[in-house]
């Protein structure tokens, strides 16, 4: 999304910092949505690493976050005509934030 974000020590502080980036209820809900997708993808990738084995690389995890966020967005906002390409390039335009 083009943001520079510093990781915090704990998940609660990370949640508060991430959702504190937005102004207005709609923006905060959108950021909460993105936060959930990121945490879910990291958790699922960690489980794959533990139970399947292999190496964890950053790029596939980021691609999974983008794809999963777009799929969840399409379910939440079915009237949107936002393509995956548009979501990857400028997701804020798709969400009307």
HELIX and SHEET records of a PDB file:
HELIX    1   1 UNK A   11  UNK A   19  1                                   9    
HELIX    2   2 UNK A   25  UNK A   51  1                                  27    
HELIX    3   3 UNK A   58  UNK A   76  1                                  19    
HELIX    4   4 UNK A   84  UNK A   95  1                                  12    
END                                                                             
